[in-house]
Amino acid sequence: MNDQQIITIEPGKRGGKPCIRKMRITVYDVLGWLASGMSHAEI
C-alpha cells in the first residue's frame, strides 16, 4: 500500500490539508500524536 492510497487532499476538507482517506484526521494530527508519545494502538 502506498501513501496515495492512504492520504488524500481535498480543498473543502480541513482547509485542504492532507488527510487520512475517508476521515477528517489530518496527517499533521497523527504526526503530532506520535511525537507526543502516543502509541499506534492509542491513535
PLY file of the C-alpha trace (Angstrom):
ply
format ascii 1.0
element vertex 43
property float x
property float y
property float z
element edge 42
property int vertex1
property int vertex2
end_header
0.00 0.00 0.00
1.44 3.40 -0.92
0.77 6.84 0.54
-1.59 7.80 -2.31
-3.96 5.05 -1.18
-3.96 6.38 2.39
-3.61 10.18 2.13
-5.96 12.50 0.26
-6.04 16.25 -0.29
-9.49 17.76 -0.81
-9.91 21.56 -0.93
-13.16 21.53 1.08
-11.95 19.22 3.83
-9.90 20.57 6.77
-8.69 23.55 4.73
-7.07 21.42 2.05
-4.60 19.79 4.44
-3.54 16.19 3.74
-5.97 13.82 5.48
-6.29 10.11 6.13
-8.63 8.72 3.46
-12.33 8.73 4.41
-11.57 10.52 7.71
-11.25 14.13 8.79
-7.99 13.43 10.63
-5.02 15.29 9.18
-1.60 13.80 8.68
-0.29 16.62 10.91
-2.61 15.44 13.73
-1.28 11.89 13.54
2.36 13.03 13.42
1.76 15.31 16.40
0.23 12.49 18.42
3.15 10.19 17.61
5.64 12.93 18.52
3.88 13.46 21.87
4.36 9.79 22.74
1.02 8.18 21.84
1.26 4.60 20.61
-0.24 3.29 17.37
-2.89 1.47 19.43
-3.89 4.69 21.25
-4.26 6.59 18.00
0 1
1 2
2 3
3 4
4 5
5 6
6 7
7 8
8 9
9 10
10 11
11 12
12 13
13 14
14 15
15 16
16 17
17 18
18 19
19 20
20 21
21 22
22 23
23 24
24 25
25 26
26 27
27 28
28 29
29 30
30 31
31 32
32 33
33 34
34 35
35 36
36 37
37 38
38 39
39 40
40 41
41 42
